[in-house]
Amino acid sequence: MIELYPGNSHRIFVGGVTNEMTGAKLAAATVEVTVKETTGAGVAGITWPVLLSPAAAAGDYVDTLPSTVEFIKNRAYDVELRVVSGDSIALASSRVRARSRKLPEA
């Protein structure tokens, strides 16, 4: 779902949001992301949830988490995604471990 790097900005992209019954891309859904400590508290450095904005293609949503979000290397976090369209709600989550960004091999 996402990779977390302490001290970095993070582009959050959720693509292909669709209505499961019709297959139609959802261009006007409310798409939110929250990153929590394993204790359930939101990670410090930002107000959660973050509302993603519609991107160029229908069903795609994007935003950027600032580098001020206080991710700590090797710590586990729960990333939660919430999509609302009309009276339908879809939830997804994943546990992610923050790590250092590596330079490409020469």
Secondary structure, DSSP 8 states (H G I E B T S, - for coil): -----TTS-EEEEE---B-TTT--B-SS-EEEEEEEETTS-B-TTS-SSEEEEE-SSTT-EEEEE-TTS---TT-EEEEEEEEEETTEEEEEEEEEE---------
